[in-house]
């Protein structure tokens, strides 16, 4: 007698999704930015890598076998890097180099430090004693400023992704996003793939595990 084995594949009504939170990250309020982010993700490659192709991409919150699913409602954003780049440009985001990014970021941080630690002021009719005290205060302030500048530069080098070729900037603000993901291998791998996809189109992307 010849015995045969059959392998059955069962489908489950479960979906894995990335949710945008404009309340936490105001940049996401721009529809063009959201569309650009979606166009940058290769969902076919993501499904192949994480689910070994045993999954399907959907374009809404309902699976095709659930009540209320409407095939006519299709807001799909197919993988298209050119379209993603164009949408960012249309939304006013300009590409800057790694060097420009570091300079801008450091300048903003230094300005914030100066605002928090204002430069000592000398009264118009200062006495000799007051002038001497001012010179000491100014020398100390200048030394602290130089120290803060060095720390900011060191921190910028450590935080910058070595894999990112360029960044996006608008009104002196970098396009920076954080993906919050639970401690599950499947979700963490998906977050890493999406972060790499977004970095490839200029988004400074971080991952936060909860």
C-alpha positions in Angstrom: 0.0 0.0 0.0 1.2 3.4 -0.9 0.4 6.1 1.5 0.3 9.7 0.5 0.5 12.8 2.7 -1.4 16.0 2.0 -0.4 19.4 3.2 -3.3 21.7 3.8 -3.0 25.5 3.9 -5.4 27.4 6.1 -6.2 31.1 5.8 -6.8 33.2 8.9 -8.6 36.5 9.1 -5.7 38.5 10.5 -4.0 41.6 9.2 -0.7 43.3 10.0 -0.7 47.1 9.4 1.3 50.3 9.9 -0.8 53.1 11.4 0.0 56.7 10.9 -0.4 59.0 14.0 -0.6 62.6 12.9 -1.3 63.7 16.5 2.1 62.4 17.6 4.0 63.3 14.4 2.5 66.4 12.8 4.4 65.9 9.5 2.0 63.1 8.8 -1.0 65.5 8.5 0.1 66.2 4.9 -1.6 63.8 2.6 1.2 64.0 0.1 3.7 62.9 2.7 1.6 59.9 3.7 1.2 58.9 0.0 5.0 59.3 -0.6 5.7 57.1 2.4 3.4 54.4 1.1 4.8 54.5 -2.4 8.3 53.9 -1.0 7.4 50.5 0.5 7.7 47.4 -1.6 4.9 45.3 -0.1 5.6 42.3 -2.4 9.2 42.1 -1.1 8.0 42.6 2.5 5.5 39.8 2.3 8.0 37.5 0.7 10.7 38.2 3.3 8.5 38.1 6.4 5.6 35.7 5.6 7.4 33.6 3.0 4.8 34.7 0.5 2.0 33.2 2.6 0.1 36.5 2.8 -1.7 39.0 0.6 -1.5 42.8 0.4 -4.7 44.7 1.2 -5.7 48.3 0.6 -8.0 48.9 3.6 -9.0 47.7 7.1 -11.3 44.9 5.8 -10.1 41.6 4.4 -11.8 40.5 1.1 -13.8 37.8 2.8 -15.3 40.0 5.5 -18.7 41.6 5.5 -18.5 45.2 4.2 -15.5 44.7 1.9 -15.9 46.8 -1.2 -13.7 46.0 -4.2 -14.5 49.3 -5.8 -12.8 51.2 -2.9 -9.2 51.0 -3.9 -6.7 53.5 -2.5 -3.6 51.4 -3.3 -0.2 53.1 -3.4 1.9 50.8 -5.5 5.7 50.7 -5.0 7.1 53.6 -7.0 10.2 55.4 -5.8 10.0 58.1 -8.5 6.4 58.9 -7.5 7.5 59.0 -3.8 10.3 61.4 -4.5 8.0 63.6 -6.6 5.3 63.8 -3.9 7.9 64.8 -1.3 9.1 67.6 -3.7 5.5 68.7 -4.4 5.0 68.9 -0.6 8.0 71.3 -0.3 10.6 68.9 1.0 14.1 69.6 -0.4 16.9 67.0 -0.6 20.0 67.8 1.4 23.3 66.0 1.8 24.6 64.3 5.0 27.0 67.2 5.5 24.2 69.8 5.1 22.0 67.7 7.5 24.7 67.7 10.2 25.4 71.4 9.9 21.7 72.3 10.1 21.0 70.0 13.0 24.0 71.2 14.9 23.1 74.9 14.3 19.5 74.3 15.6 20.8 72.6 18.7 23.4 75.3 19.4 20.7 78.0 18.9 18.5 76.1 21.4 21.5 76.0 23.9 22.1 79.8 23.5 18.4 80.5 24.1 18.5 78.4 27.3 21.9 80.0 28.3 21.8 83.6 27.1 24.9 85.5 26.6 25.9 87.8 29.6 25.0 91.4 29.1 27.0 94.5 30.1 25.2 97.6 31.4 25.6 100.7 29.4 27.1 102.7 32.3 29.0 99.9 33.9 31.7 100.6 36.5 35.2 99.2 36.2 34.3 96.5 38.7 31.2 95.5 36.7 33.2 95.4 33.5 35.7 93.1 35.1 32.9 90.8 36.4 31.3 90.8 32.9 34.6 89.8 31.3 34.8 86.8 33.6 31.2 85.8 33.1 31.6 86.1 29.3 34.7 84.0 29.2 33.0 81.3 31.2 29.9 81.5 29.0 32.1 81.3 25.8 33.9 78.2 27.2 30.6 76.5 28.0 29.3 77.3 24.6 32.3 75.7 22.9 32.0 72.7 25.1 28.3 72.4 24.2 29.2 72.7 20.5 31.7 69.9 20.7 29.2 67.6 22.5 26.5 68.4 19.8 28.9 67.6 17.0 29.9 64.3 18.6 26.3 63.3 19.2 25.3 64.1 15.6 28.0 61.7 14.3 26.8 58.9 16.5 23.1 59.3 15.7 23.3 59.6 11.9 22.5 56.5 9.9 25.6 55.5 7.9 23.3 53.9 5.2 21.4 57.1 4.4 22.6 59.0 1.4 20.4 62.1 1.7 17.8 63.7 3.9 14.7 65.9 3.4 14.3 69.4 4.9 11.5 72.0 4.9 11.6 75.4 6.6 14.8 74.4 8.4 13.2 71.2 9.8 14.3 67.7 8.9 11.7 65.1 8.0 12.1 62.7 10.9 9.7 59.8 11.8 9.7 57.1 14.5 8.2 53.7 14.0 6.9 52.2 17.3 6.8 48.5 17.3 6.1 45.7 19.8 8.8 43.2 20.8 7.9 40.5 18.3 10.3 39.3 15.6 7.8 39.5 12.8 6.9 43.1 13.6 10.4 44.2 14.3 11.6 42.8 11.0 8.8 44.6 9.2 9.7 47.8 10.9 13.3 47.5 9.9 12.4 46.9 6.3 10.1 49.9 6.3 12.7 52.1 8.0 15.2 51.2 5.3 12.7 52.0 2.6 12.0 55.4 4.1 15.6 56.2 4.6 16.2 55.4 0.9 13.8 58.3 0.0 15.4 60.7 2.6 13.3 60.2 5.7 15.4 60.2 8.9 13.7 57.1 10.5 14.1 55.7 14.0 12.6 52.5 15.5 11.3 52.5 19.1 10.5 49.1 20.6 7.8 48.8 23.3 
